[in-house]
C-alpha cells in the first residue's frame, strides 16, 4: 500500500494567492471534501479501501511530480511500476495471469482517484490496462501466460494500435495489411497517435487480413524489436505530455501466426469491445481532473480577496461553483452506471458507455475550464495545477472515439431498436 504522508503546500506572492497548488489530496484535504461531492458515497467498504489507496498514491507519488513530468515530457516508468505493485497494472485482468480481477466499477473508482494526481499518467495506465484485458480476454492460454504477467507488473508496457493517418473515426477503413506467408504474417502499414509508441514493449495492432470493412480486420500482438517495426518522431502535444506519442510503422514486419488474437476477421470486434471499457476509463480520468478542479476552485474562492472580501462571497461565483459540483456528481453517477452495465454485459452497455464518454468528457472539461477562469490570470500560469488539468483532459473529447462518433452510436441505438 502507498505510504501515508502529510503533504504541505507552498505559498508565494501573498497570503491570498497560494502558488504551486499541485498537491491535491492528502488526509487533511480528504477530510475537507464537501459531503455533496464525496466520491466514496455509494461504494462498498472494500471499494472505499482501494479508493483510499489510489488517492494516497496519487497524492504521494504522482501529484508532486505532475508538473515536472509535463514540462520535461518524462514517461514515469518507475512510478507506474510502483502503481502496478498495488495491483493497478492489470486491474480487470484475471488473477490467474497476475491481474487484480476487479470489476469495471472498481476500475473506474481507481482511475478517478489516480487522475487527481496526474491525468496524463493515469490515462496511459488505463490504455495499458485495456491492452492487457484484450490479451486476457481474447488470447489463448499460451498467449495469456506469455504476456499478461509482465503487463500486470508493468515490467512490460503495452500500446493500442487502431488509428491510422487516413482512418480515425472511420476505423473500419484501416489500410494496414498483414499477408499470410507460411507461419508468419508480413505486416505493412502505419498507425498514428499511438500512446507509448516507441517506449512500450507490446503493440496490439488491428490490421487487414481479409477484404474491405470490419470483417476483414484481425488483431496481432507485435513485440518491440521485431524486424520491420519502427517509430516516427515524438509528437509535440498540448497535453498528455508525460506519455510519448508516436507513429508506429510496419515495413515487411514478420509477425508469427501464433501472435494473432482469436481468429482472422475478429479484430474489429475485439477493438470495439476494448474501447467500450476504454471509454469508461477515459471518462473516469476526466472525473478525477474535474473533482480536483472543483476542490482547487473552492479553495481559491475562500482565500482570494477582491473588493475587500473573499471571492467566496460573490453570488455569481457561488452559483458557478454550485453548477460545477452538480455536473461533477451527475457525471460520476453516469460513469458508474455505464461501468455496471458493461460488467453485467447488458444490452444497453454500448450506448451507456458512449453516453458516459460523451457527457462526462464534455462536462468535466467545462468544469476544469471554469475553475481556471475562477483563478483569473493565475490560472493561466504553469505554477497552478488547474491549467494542466485543462490541457490534459481536452483530448478526452477526441480519443477513444470522438464525441461526435459517440452521438452517432447513441442515435443508432435509439433508432434501430424495435
C-alpha positions in Angstrom: 0.0 0.0 0.0 1.1 3.5 -0.7 2.7 5.2 2.3 0.5 7.8 4.0 2.3 11.1 4.4 1.4 14.7 5.1 1.8 17.0 2.1 2.3 20.7 2.5 1.6 23.5 0.1 4.0 26.2 -0.9 2.8 29.8 -0.9 4.1 32.7 -2.9 3.5 36.3 -3.7 0.9 36.9 -0.9 -1.2 35.2 1.7 -4.2 35.5 -0.6 -2.6 33.7 -3.6 -1.3 30.2 -2.8 1.0 29.1 -5.6 2.1 25.6 -6.7 -1.2 24.1 -5.7 -0.4 20.8 -7.2 -0.7 18.5 -4.2 -4.4 18.0 -4.5 -5.2 15.3 -1.9 -3.9 14.3 1.5 -5.6 13.1 4.6 -6.3 16.6 5.7 -7.9 17.5 2.4 -9.8 14.3 2.1 -11.5 15.1 5.4 -12.4 18.5 4.0 -14.1 17.2 0.9 -17.7 18.6 0.9 -20.1 15.8 1.5 -22.2 16.5 -1.5 -19.2 15.7 -3.9 -17.7 12.9 -1.8 -16.6 10.3 -4.4 -16.8 7.5 -1.8 -20.6 7.7 -1.4 -22.4 4.6 -2.6 -19.2 2.4 -2.5 -18.7 -0.8 -0.5 -16.2 -0.8 2.3 -13.8 -2.7 0.0 -14.1 -0.2 -2.8 -13.5 2.6 -0.3 -10.3 0.9 0.8 -8.7 0.7 -2.7 -10.1 4.2 -3.5 -8.1 5.4 -0.5 -5.0 3.6 -1.6 -5.4 5.2 -5.1 -5.9 8.7 -3.6 -2.9 8.2 -1.4 -0.7 7.1 -4.3 -1.9 10.0 -6.4 -1.0 12.5 -3.6 2.3 11.0 -2.6 3.7 9.5 -5.8 2.1 11.5 -8.7 1.0 15.0 -7.7 4.4 16.2 -6.5 5.9 15.3 -9.9 3.0 16.1 -12.2 4.3 19.5 -13.4 7.9 18.2 -13.9 6.7 15.2 -15.9 4.6 17.6 -18.1 7.3 20.2 -18.6 10.2 17.7 -19.3 8.0 15.1 -21.0 9.0 12.3 -18.7 7.4 8.9 -19.1 7.3 7.9 -15.4 8.1 4.2 -15.7 9.3 3.8 -12.1 6.1 5.4 -10.7 3.9 3.3 -12.9 5.7 0.1 -11.8 5.0 1.2 -8.2 1.3 1.5 -9.1 1.5 -2.0 -10.5 2.7 -3.3 -7.2 -0.7 -2.1 -5.8 -2.5 -4.1 -8.5 -3.1 -1.2 -10.9 -1.2 -2.7 -13.9 -4.0 -5.2 -14.6 -7.0 -4.1 -12.7 -9.6 -6.1 -14.6 -7.3 -8.8 -15.8 -7.9 -12.3 -14.2 -5.9 -13.2 -11.2 -4.6 -16.5 -12.7 -2.4 -14.5 -15.0 -1.4 -11.8 -12.5 -4.3 -9.4 -12.6 -6.4 -8.0 -9.8 -9.7 -9.4 -11.1 -11.7 -6.3 -10.1 -14.9 -5.1 -11.7 -15.4 -2.2 -14.2 -16.9 -0.1 -11.4 -13.8 -0.8 -9.2 -11.6 0.2 -12.1 -13.5 3.5 -12.6 -13.1 4.3 -8.9 -9.4 3.7 -9.1 -8.8 5.7 -12.3 -10.8 8.7 -11.0 -8.7 8.7 -7.8 -5.3 8.3 -9.6 -6.2 11.1 -12.0 -6.3 13.7 -9.2 -2.5 13.2 -9.1 -1.8 13.2 -12.8 -4.3 12.8 -15.6 -1.7 12.0 -18.3 0.0 9.2 -16.4 -3.4 7.7 -15.3 -4.7 7.9 -18.9 -1.7 5.9 -20.1 -2.2 3.3 -17.3 -5.8 3.0 -18.5 -4.8 2.3 -22.1 -2.2 -0.3 -20.8 -5.0 -2.0 -18.8 -7.2 -2.1 -21.8 -4.5 -3.9 -23.8 -3.8 -6.4 -21.1 -7.5 -7.1 -20.8 -7.7 -7.7 -24.6 -5.0 -10.3 -24.4 -6.5 -11.9 -21.3 -10.0 -12.0 -22.8 -9.3 -12.9 -26.5 -6.0 -14.7 -26.2 -5.4 -18.4 -25.8 -3.8 -19.9 -22.7 -0.3 -19.7 -24.1 -0.7 -16.0 -25.1 -2.3 -15.1 -21.8 0.6 -16.8 -19.8 3.2 -15.2 -22.1 2.1 -11.6 -22.0 -0.2 -10.9 -19.1 2.0 -11.4 -16.1 4.7 -8.9 -17.3 2.0 -6.5 -18.3 0.3 -6.7 -14.9 3.6 -5.9 -13.1 4.4 -3.3 -15.7 7.7 -4.9 -16.3 6.5 -4.5 -19.9 4.2 -1.8 -21.2 1.5 -2.0 -24.0 0.1 0.2 -26.7 -3.2 0.1 -28.5 -2.8 0.5 -32.3 -6.0 1.2 -34.2 -5.9 4.8 -35.6 -4.1 5.4 -38.9 -3.2 8.6 -40.8 -6.2 8.1 -43.1 -8.6 6.3 -40.7 -9.6 7.9 -37.5 -13.3 7.9 -36.7 -13.8 5.6 -39.7 -11.7 2.9 -38.1 -13.1 0.1 -40.2 -11.4 1.6 -43.3 -7.9 1.0 -42.0 -5.3 0.1 -44.6 -2.5 -1.6 -42.6 -2.4 -5.2 -44.0 -1.0 -8.5 -43.0 -0.3 -11.1 -45.7 0.0 -14.7 -44.5 3.3 -16.3 -45.5 3.9 -19.7 -44.0 3.8 -19.5 -40.2 4.1 -15.7 -40.3 2.1 -12.6 -41.3 4.0 -9.9 -43.3 2.7 -6.7 -41.8 2.8 -3.4 -43.7 1.3 0.0 -42.9 1.4 2.6 -40.1 -0.6 3.7 -37.1 -0.9 7.3 -35.9 -1.2 9.0 -32.4 -0.1 5.8 -30.5 0.2 6.4 -26.8 3.5 5.0 -25.6 4.7 4.4 -29.1 8.4 3.7 -29.2 8.7 3.4 -25.4 6.4 0.4 -24.9 7.1 -3.3 -25.4 3.9 -4.8 -26.8 1.7 -3.4 -29.6 -1.9 -4.6 -30.0 -2.3 -4.0 -33.7 -5.6 -4.0 -35.8 -4.7 -4.9 -39.4 -6.4 -6.1 -42.5 -6.0 -9.8 -43.3 -9.1 -10.1 -45.5 -11.4 -7.9 -47.6 -12.8 -4.4 -47.0 -14.8 -3.5 -44.0 -14.7 -4.6 -40.4 -14.9 -8.3 -41.1 -11.6 -8.2 -42.8 -9.7 -7.0 -39.7 -7.6 -9.2 -37.4 -5.7 -8.4 -34.3 -1.9 -9.2 -33.9 0.4 -8.8 -31.0 3.7 -7.2 -32.2 6.7 -7.1 -29.9 9.2 -4.3 -29.8 12.4 -5.3 -31.6 10.6 -7.2 -34.3 12.4 -6.6 -37.6 10.5 -4.1 -39.7 8.9 -2.3 -36.7 9.9 1.4 -36.4 8.6 4.6 -35.0 8.0 8.2 -36.1 9.1 11.3 -34.3 7.8 12.1 -30.8 4.8 14.3 -31.2 4.6 17.7 -29.5 1.2 17.9 -27.8 -0.9 20.4 -25.9 -1.3 17.9 -23.0 -0.7 14.3 -22.1 3.0 15.2 -22.2 4.3 12.6 -19.8 3.3 9.8 -22.2 5.1 9.7 -25.5 3.0 9.7 -28.7 4.5 8.5 -32.0 3.5 6.9 -35.3 4.1 3.1 -35.3 5.4 1.9 -38.7 5.4 -1.6 -40.1 7.6 -2.4 -43.1 7.6 -6.1 -44.1 7.3 -6.8 -40.4 7.2 -10.6 -39.8 4.7 -11.5 -37.0 4.2 -15.1 -36.0 0.7 -16.5 -36.7 0.8 -17.6 -33.0 0.6 -13.8 -32.1 -2.8 -13.5 -33.6 -5.6 -13.0 -31.0 -8.6 -15.1 -31.9 -9.5 -15.9 -35.4 -9.0 -13.9 -38.6 -11.7 -11.4 -39.0 -12.4 -10.9 -35.3 -10.0 -8.0 -34.8 -12.5 -5.2 -35.2 -15.0 -6.7 -32.8 -12.1 -7.0 -30.2 -11.1 -3.4 -30.8 -14.6 -2.1 -30.2 -15.1 -4.2 -27.1 -11.8 -2.9 -25.8 -12.9 0.6 -26.5 -16.2 0.2 -24.6 -14.2 -0.2 -21.4 -11.7 2.4 -22.6 -14.5 5.0 -22.9 -15.4 4.4 -19.2 -11.8 4.6 -18.3 -11.1 7.9 -20.0 -14.3 9.3 -18.6 -13.1 8.3 -15.2 -9.9 10.1 -15.8 -11.9 13.2 -16.6 -13.8 12.8 -13.4 -10.6 12.9 -11.4 -9.5 16.1 -13.0 -12.8 17.7 -12.5 -13.0 16.6 -8.9 -9.6 18.1 -8.3 -10.5 21.3 -10.0 -13.7 21.8 -8.0 -11.6 21.5 -4.9 -9.0 23.9 -6.2 -11.6 26.4 -7.3 -13.4 26.2 -3.9 -10.1 26.7 -2.0 -9.2 29.6 -4.2 -12.5 31.4 -3.7 -12.1 31.0 0.1 -8.7 32.8 0.2 -8.6 35.2 -2.8 -9.7 38.7 -1.9 -11.1 41.4 -4.2 -13.0 44.5 -3.4 -12.3 44.0 0.3 -13.8 40.4 0.6 -13.1 36.9 -0.4 -14.4 35.7 -3.8 -16.5 33.1 -1.9 -18.9 36.0 -1.0 -19.6 36.7 -4.7 -23.0 35.2 -5.5 -22.2 34.8 -9.2 -19.1 32.7 -8.3 -21.1 30.7 -5.7 -23.6 29.8 -8.4 -20.9 28.8 -10.8 -19.3 26.6 -8.2 -22.7 25.0 -7.5 -23.1 24.2 -11.2 -19.6 22.7 -11.3 -20.3 20.5 -8.3 -23.7 19.4 -9.8 -22.1 18.5 -13.1 -19.4 16.5 -11.3 -21.8 14.4 -9.3 -24.1 13.8 -12.3 -21.0 12.8 -14.4 -19.9 10.3 -11.7 -23.3 8.7 -11.5 -23.4 8.3 -15.3 -19.9 6.7 -15.4 -20.7 4.3 -12.6 -24.0 3.2 -14.2 -22.2 2.5 -17.5 -19.5 0.6 -15.7 -22.0 -1.7 -14.0 -23.9 -2.2 -17.3 -20.7 -3.2 -19.1 -19.7 -5.6 -16.3 -23.1 -7.3 -16.5 -22.9 -7.4 -20.3 -26.3 -5.8 -20.6 -27.8 -4.9 -24.0 -27.6 -1.2 -23.2 -23.9 -1.3 -22.3 -22.5 0.1 -25.6 -24.9 3.0 -25.6 -24.4 3.8 -22.0 -20.6 3.7 -22.4 -20.9 6.1 -25.3 -23.3 8.4 -23.3 -20.9 8.4 -20.4 -17.9 9.2 -22.6 -19.8 12.0 -24.4 -21.4 13.6 -21.4 -18.6 13.2 -18.8 -15.7 14.3 -21.0 -17.6 17.4 -22.2 -18.9 18.4 -18.7 -15.7 17.7 -16.9 -13.7 19.8 -19.4 -16.2 22.6 -18.8 -15.7 22.2 -15.0 -11.9 22.4 -15.3 -12.1 25.3 -17.7 -14.4 27.2 -15.3 -12.0 26.5 -12.5 -9.2 28.1 -14.5 -11.5 31.1 -15.1 -12.1 31.5 -11.4 -8.4 31.7 -10.8 -8.1 34.6 -13.2 -4.7 35.3 -14.6 -3.1 33.0 -12.0 -5.0 30.1 -13.6 -3.1 30.6 -16.8 0.3 30.2 -15.1 2.0 26.9 -15.0 2.6 27.4 -11.3 -1.0 26.4 -10.9 -2.2 22.8 -11.4 -5.6 23.9 -12.8 -4.1 24.8 -16.2 -2.5 21.3 -16.6 -5.8 19.6 -15.8 -7.4 21.7 -18.6 -4.7 20.8 -21.1 -4.6 17.1 -20.2 -8.3 16.4 -20.4 -9.1 18.3 -23.6 -8.0 15.4 -25.7 -10.5 13.1 -23.9 -13.3 14.6 -26.1 -11.3 13.3 -29.2 -9.8 9.9 -28.4 -11.4 6.5 -27.7 -13.9 7.6 -30.3 -14.7 11.3 -30.8 -17.7 12.7 -29.0 -19.3 13.2 -32.4 -19.0 9.4 -33.0 -20.5 8.9 -29.6 -23.5 10.8 -30.7 -23.8 8.5 -33.8 -23.6 5.4 -31.6 -26.2 6.6 -29.2 -28.6 7.7 -32.1 -28.1 4.4 -33.8 -29.1 2.5 -30.6 -32.2 4.7 -30.3 -33.3 4.3 -33.9 -32.6 0.7 -34.6 -34.2 -0.9 -31.5 -37.7 -2.3 -32.3 
